[in-house]
């Protein structure tokens, strides 16, 4: 992840920028069966990114859930 430099496609002669921070947004609507595994996988990826010098924010957006998605995610 780190060490890569991303450039715009027509970036000949333009300055290079390095990505140092990423925000991952996960929408959820009644996902009690999947949310724990999903967030666990993202936490693992975030740990590896952090070890490589990249910070990652994880944002779970609950869309009018009527099941236990919120309770499971808060643990």
Secondary structure, DSSP 8 states (H G I E B T S, - for coil): -TT--B--TT-TT---B---EEEEEEEESS-TTTHHHHHHHHHHHHHHHHHTT-EEEEEEEE-S--SSHHHHHH-
